[in-house]
Structures are given as C-alpha cells and as structure tokens.
Amino acid sequence: MDYLTQPIDPASERDLSAGGLRLALVDTTDAAAFDGWIRADFRGFHGGRPKEEVLEEARGHLSGRRTTAVYDDAVPAREPVGTANSWIAPLTVPGGERVGSWAISSVTVAPTHRRRGIARALLGAELRTAHSLGVPLAILTVSESVIYGRWGFGPATSATAWTIDTKRVRWAGAETPGRLSFAEPEDYRETAERVLDRAMAGRAGEIGLEPYLAHRLVGPLKGDTDADRYRLVRYDSPSGEPEGFVSYTVKGDDDFTRHTVDVNYLAAATDEALAALWRYLLELDLVASVKVWTRGVDEPLPALVSDIRGAKVTAVEDHLWVRILDVPAALQARTYERDGSLVLDVADDLGLAGGRFRLTVVDGRAEVAATDDSADVTLPVGALGSVYLGHDAARALALAGRIRGDAAALDRLFRTAVPPRLSTWF
Ligand SMILES: CC(C)(COP(=O)(O)OP(=O)(O)OC[C@H]1O[C@@H](n2cnc3c(N)ncnc32)[C@H](O)[C@@H]1OP(=O)(O)O)[C@@H](O)C(=O)NCCC(=O)NCCS
C-alpha cells in the first residue's frame, strides 16, 4: 500500500483553497521544504528553534512518513501554517494480532492562522485517505483531550503517572534473578529495538515503533537539554536473553542524599525484566524520589513496595485515541474473552464507518456482517473506539447517555481482563 504517494484529499484541498490556503504533500527529499515543515512542527508545540543538527536528525527520522503541509502563499513566511504526518503502525489488539493502523502525529496550526478550519481539513484528509486505502483504524495521542472527539476518535487506553518515595518504601517483590548492566545507546540500540518490539507485541494498545520512536526511548535526541544526564541500564535474563531496559535522568537537590530520578522509559518484554528494573530504580542510593509517566492502569507497583502509599499515582489520563474506519475489519481482528452476539448500530458523522452490524463471537473469534435486525446497542463511532481495545469505558458512556441499549452486554463482550496500555507518545 503506497500511502506515501497517495494523492492529497480533494475535499480538504477544495475547502482550504476557498479560504486562500494550499494543502500539499511535502517532498521529504527536498531539504529546504522539509526543514520549513519541521520548524513549523516544533513551533506548533512551543519547542525551541531547531539547530542544523536537530533538523538533520529529524529529516532522517521523519522522512518515511506521509508529510502534509498547509501553505498561505499570501504571506512571506517560509514555514507552512499547518502540519500533519501519518504512517502505518502495527497496533496490538486483544488476542495479539497487530493491525496496521493509520497513526497521525505532528498536527499543528500556526497561531496566526488558528480556528480557520485548518485542523479540520488536515484531519478530514488523513481519515478519508486512510479509509480509501482500506486501513481499518486511525490512532493518535493528544496534547488536549477536547480536540479529536469531533472526528470520531475515542479515548481507548488510560495512562498513569507515579511518584515513588524511595526513602519510604522497601522492595517487597520476589527475588530478581538476571543481570543488570549499564549500556551506551549507540551500542544497545539494535537490541533495544528487538526488546521494544517484543514488549509492544505482547500488550493490546501498544504500537510497533519506527526507529525514531524507539530511538527516543533508549537515549536522548539531538538538542535534548538533558542529553548528557541520560543513563541506560539493560536487563538480561539468567540465560543472557535481553528482555528489558530503563533509560532515566537523575537530578540533584540541596540535600545530596535526595536526588530525583525521572524515568524516560522502562521497557520490559517479560515480568522478570519488569520486576528487576523496578527493583533497580527503587533501590538506587542517594535518591529520594522516582517519577515515571505513561504506565498502565494495572502497573504492579503497589505489590512491589513495602508501603503501598509510598508509591502514588499522580495522574490518570486518557492516552491512546482510536478512530474506527472499518467496523467489520476492526472487530474481526481482535479476539474476545466471552462468546455472544450483539447488533451494533454505529453512527459516524463523517460517513466513513457507520451502519448496523451483527457481531457474533464463537470461541473468542468474531464474525461481523451488516444486518437489518433491530439494534441491541446504539453508539457513536468514537464510543466504539473507546471500548475496542478492552478498556473499561462502556458503563460510564452508557451513564452519560452516549451508549444506548444493552451496554452491559457490550461491556461483557469487549472488556478484557488485562486493560490495554500504550506506554509511549507518538
Ligand atoms: C489544535 C490545533 C491543531 C487546532 O487547529 P485549528 O486549525 O485552529 O482548528 P480548526 O479551526 O480546524 O477547528 C476545528 C474545530 O475544533 C475546535 N478546536 C480546535 N482546537 C481546539 C482546542 N484546542 N480546544 C477546543 N476546541 C478546539 C474548533 O473550535 C473547531 O470546532 P467546531 O468544529 O465546533 O467549529 C491548533 O490549535 C494547534 O496547533 N495547537 C497546538 C498544537 C496541538 O496541540 N496540536 C494537537 C496535537 S495532538
């Protein structure tokens, strides 16, 4: 599927051109044009001005994505006034299949051109293009949770942030065999990519990472202000199999015994790796606090520490958002922990995925077909995205009036014992 060269969406092109704006794909081999896009992307997220080495690294990392820009040819600025990019990412769904999903990132609009419909045109273009190529799902992570519901995305995983008071807790987990050792990002990168791939394949909600996304979890990107403070520790099983790593920075305090560790990323392909790496972090000397972000809602920390309240959840937030583009393909790709049959009436304002479908699950596998039977459950496509990966969302959405009908049956069929998780941003 050549999503890189698929022509730009004509409807969005027309809408923008009516407002004097031009929608175009960026030729990522044209360094000047690509640099302008990258600068606009950094500015959109209030980042610094990227230096040449940062631009060079970003060009290398991002050139494999479909890169879209909106230009205002009436102004002298070199940068586009709107940016977005997309690529096909393997999303792990319940049961372990990895579904090629349309991942969208770098959605920015110049503050000088806000609220003129540029984001609407960019998102419409992404979704219609993905749909026309037969991609069953679109996915993204969001800067603000109020933006993407209008395009049929629903929050499909929650992420937790934690602060652990390591002076208060002692290790209360099992023995942790295996070996820990420091590594340098350059030497370890290939191994890390294998570890990450294994970890991401094993959990619904995680995505297979492009080299760029994997790179930032292992070590700093160019221009990172904390670059020289990064530490990387790898975990290898007793038989020498690489199964996990943690990258982190340590910051000092007036009191030298009370440093703070910020975990950049903790990757664990096995439970043994997870336990050993947590133990390592909790037992660091001269450290009083360990902070970590984008963990699952089922992070096992309370069971690993001697004092449950010494490991506090500091935030629980929506994280991965899912937009179903093809109901039968999406629902048949995952497995189910119970059998059953339900007629779902799915409403889609963008006219891409709506319809009435009978979902029949036998031995955990689904058959989905269009039907005229009366609906058991009526819901907008965003709510279907919210329950799709097994997330505990159906009962609250029913309470809020967004899922109507037999929400309890929907919940029993879709929810999974292990909640889905996405442990990184993209
Ligand atoms: C978010 C952003 C891309 C929106 O761009 P925009 O071109 O101003 O948005 P549009 O004019 O197309 O707005 C489309 C709709 O979304 C709404 N909307 C857009 N941004 C919103 C926001 N931040 N909060 C609430 N509503 C928002 C608009 O009000 C409009 O609503 P309507 O359909 O009811 O009229 C832009 O504000 C931005 O670049 N922000 C900083 C970067 C960022 O957060 N990007 C998102 C990355 S996940």
The ligand as a MOL file (V3000), in Angstrom:
LIG
                    3D

  0  0  0     0  0            999 V3000
M  V30 BEGIN CTAB
M  V30 COUNTS 48 50 0 0 0
M  V30 BEGIN ATOM
M  V30 1 C -5.2320 22.0310 17.9830 0
M  V30 2 C -4.9980 22.8290 16.6980 0
M  V30 3 C -4.2580 21.9440 15.7040 0
M  V30 4 C -6.3660 23.2560 16.1220 0
M  V30 5 O -6.1790 23.8820 14.8550 0
M  V30 6 P -7.2470 24.8950 14.2140 0
M  V30 7 O -6.9190 24.9880 12.7650 0
M  V30 8 O -7.2950 26.1330 14.9990 0
M  V30 9 O -8.6310 24.1220 14.3670 0
M  V30 10 P -9.9340 24.2590 13.4200 0
M  V30 11 O -10.1270 25.7090 13.0750 0
M  V30 12 O -9.8530 23.3310 12.2760 0
M  V30 13 O -11.0480 23.7700 14.4150 0
M  V30 14 C -11.8870 22.6500 14.1760 0
M  V30 15 C -12.8050 22.5130 15.3780 0
M  V30 16 O -12.0340 22.0980 16.5110 0
M  V30 17 C -12.2010 23.0410 17.5840 0
M  V30 18 N -10.8900 23.1250 18.2540 0
M  V30 19 C -9.7090 23.1900 17.6580 0
M  V30 20 N -8.7460 23.2380 18.5670 0
M  V30 21 C -9.3400 23.1770 19.7660 0
M  V30 22 C -8.8520 23.1960 21.0860 0
M  V30 23 N -7.5560 23.2700 21.3340 0
M  V30 24 N -9.7500 23.1240 22.0750 0
M  V30 25 C -11.0740 23.0510 21.8270 0
M  V30 26 N -11.5880 23.0360 20.5670 0
M  V30 27 C -10.7220 23.1060 19.5690 0
M  V30 28 C -12.5980 24.3120 16.9100 0
M  V30 29 O -13.2630 25.1800 17.7880 0
M  V30 30 C -13.4880 23.8020 15.8060 0
M  V30 31 O -14.7350 23.4370 16.3680 0
M  V30 32 P -16.0820 23.3410 15.5200 0
M  V30 33 O -15.9000 22.1640 14.6030 0
M  V30 34 O -17.1090 23.1090 16.5590 0
M  V30 35 O -16.1870 24.6380 14.7930 0
M  V30 36 C -4.1790 24.1000 16.9870 0
M  V30 37 O -4.7950 24.8290 17.9980 0
M  V30 38 C -2.7360 23.8480 17.4040 0
M  V30 39 O -1.8510 23.7910 16.5650 0
M  V30 40 N -2.4470 23.6920 18.7220 0
M  V30 41 C -1.1120 23.4530 19.2140 0
M  V30 42 C -0.5850 22.0800 18.8190 0
M  V30 43 C -1.5070 20.9690 19.2380 0
M  V30 44 O -1.9920 20.9340 20.3490 0
M  V30 45 N -1.7700 20.0320 18.3240 0
M  V30 46 C -2.5660 18.8640 18.5650 0
M  V30 47 C -1.6030 17.7320 18.6760 0
M  V30 48 S -2.3030 16.2810 19.2760 0
M  V30 END ATOM
M  V30 BEGIN BOND
M  V30 1 1 1 2
M  V30 2 1 2 3
M  V30 3 1 2 4
M  V30 4 1 2 36
M  V30 5 1 4 5
M  V30 6 1 5 6
M  V30 7 2 6 7
M  V30 8 1 6 8
M  V30 9 1 6 9
M  V30 10 1 9 10
M  V30 11 2 10 11
M  V30 12 1 10 12
M  V30 13 1 10 13
M  V30 14 1 13 14
M  V30 15 1 14 15
M  V30 16 1 15 16
M  V30 17 1 15 30
M  V30 18 1 16 17
M  V30 19 1 17 18
M  V30 20 1 17 28
M  V30 21 1 18 19
M  V30 22 1 18 27
M  V30 23 2 19 20
M  V30 24 1 20 21
M  V30 25 1 21 22
M  V30 26 2 21 27
M  V30 27 1 22 23
M  V30 28 2 22 24
M  V30 29 1 24 25
M  V30 30 2 25 26
M  V30 31 1 26 27
M  V30 32 1 28 29
M  V30 33 1 28 30
M  V30 34 1 30 31
M  V30 35 1 31 32
M  V30 36 2 32 33
M  V30 37 1 32 34
M  V30 38 1 32 35
M  V30 39 1 36 37
M  V30 40 1 36 38
M  V30 41 2 38 39
M  V30 42 1 38 40
M  V30 43 1 40 41
M  V30 44 1 41 42
M  V30 45 1 42 43
M  V30 46 2 43 44
M  V30 47 1 43 45
M  V30 48 1 45 46
M  V30 49 1 46 47
M  V30 50 1 47 48
M  V30 END BOND
M  V30 END CTAB
M  END
